[in-house]
Amino acid sequence: MGNIVQNSAGHRSGQHARVDRTAGGIRISGLCAPRPEGETIAEQCRTALEAGATLLADYGYSMQDVTRVTYLVSDTRDFPSCFPTLRHVFSSISPSVTLMWVRKFSNPHVKIEFELGVEPDQA
């Protein structure tokens, strides 16, 4: 797939985010709130996406370049509280979206995790 680059522990994107370089783009997986303890899913959503924007910038991209987003959630009941943040971040670019339900995350405080993909134009 590409070169895997582990984040340094001090990076705002948390300990588990991983960047894979792909042909013409990147894929960030394992993106979650850096300190999810006590945060609502909406707060985790916002802080994870802020961390994702920082990581994208580290590789010369922005949220406007994202073409694919995967949301991983363990409990969809409160997921709608993320909608205002998701609309704010993604409404102007409309990336492909996948919602995946997971039984649990390795960190029991995590309520949402993201994968962001930047793929080359198919034009």
C-alpha positions in Angstrom: 0.0 0.0 0.0 2.6 2.5 1.0 5.0 3.7 3.7 3.5 3.6 7.1 4.4 6.5 9.3 3.6 6.2 13.0 2.9 9.5 14.8 5.1 10.6 17.6 3.4 10.3 21.0 3.3 14.0 21.5 1.5 14.8 18.2 -2.0 16.2 18.7 -3.5 13.4 16.6 -3.2 10.9 19.4 -1.2 7.8 19.8 -2.9 5.4 17.4 -3.3 7.4 14.2 -1.3 6.0 11.3 -0.5 7.6 7.9 -0.1 5.4 4.8 1.3 7.0 1.7 -0.5 5.8 -1.4 0.0 6.5 -5.0 -1.0 10.2 -5.3 -2.3 10.6 -1.8 -2.5 9.4 1.8 -4.7 7.5 4.1 -5.0 8.3 7.8 -6.4 5.6 10.0 -7.0 5.2 13.7 -7.7 8.9 14.1 -9.5 9.6 17.4 -9.6 12.3 20.1 -6.2 12.6 21.8 -7.7 12.5 25.3 -11.2 11.0 24.9 -11.8 10.4 28.7 -14.9 12.3 29.7 -15.7 13.7 26.2 -19.0 13.2 24.5 -19.0 11.7 21.0 -19.6 15.2 19.6 -16.5 16.5 21.4 -14.4 13.5 20.3 -15.6 14.1 16.8 -14.5 17.7 16.8 -11.1 17.1 18.4 -10.3 14.1 16.2 -11.1 16.1 13.1 -8.9 19.0 14.4 -6.1 16.5 14.9 -6.8 15.1 11.4 -6.5 18.6 9.9 -3.1 19.0 11.6 -1.9 15.7 10.3 -3.1 16.4 6.8 -1.3 19.8 6.9 1.9 17.9 7.9 1.7 16.1 4.5 0.7 19.2 2.5 -3.1 18.6 2.4 -6.1 20.1 4.0 -9.6 18.9 4.8 -10.6 20.3 1.4 -8.5 17.5 -0.2 -10.3 14.6 1.6 -12.1 12.3 -0.9 -13.1 9.5 1.5 -14.1 9.4 5.1 -14.9 6.3 7.3 -16.6 6.8 10.6 -16.2 4.0 13.1 -18.5 4.1 16.1 -19.3 1.7 18.9 -22.7 3.2 19.7 -24.7 5.0 17.0 -27.3 6.3 19.5 -25.5 9.6 20.0 -23.8 9.8 16.6 -26.3 12.4 15.3 -24.8 14.9 17.8 -21.8 14.9 15.5 -23.8 16.1 12.5 -23.2 19.8 13.0 -19.4 19.3 13.1 -19.5 16.9 10.1 -21.6 19.3 8.1 -19.3 22.2 8.9 -16.1 20.2 7.9 -17.3 18.2 4.9 -20.4 19.8 3.4 -18.5 21.8 0.8 -16.4 18.9 -0.5 -18.9 15.9 -0.1 -16.4 13.0 0.2 -17.4 9.4 -0.1 -18.6 8.3 3.4 -18.8 4.9 5.1 -20.2 4.4 8.6 -19.0 1.3 10.4 -20.2 -0.1 13.7 -17.5 -1.7 15.8 -18.2 -3.7 18.9 -15.6 -1.8 21.0 -12.3 0.1 20.6 -9.0 -0.8 22.3 -9.4 2.3 24.5 -12.8 2.0 26.2 -13.2 5.8 26.3 -13.1 6.2 22.5 -16.6 6.7 21.0 -15.7 7.6 17.4 -12.7 7.0 15.2 -12.0 8.2 11.7 -10.2 7.2 8.6 -9.5 10.0 6.1 -8.4 9.4 2.6 -6.9 11.7 0.0 -7.0 10.1 -3.4 -5.8 11.5 -6.8 -8.4 13.0 -9.1 -10.0 10.4 -11.4 -10.7 13.0 -14.1 
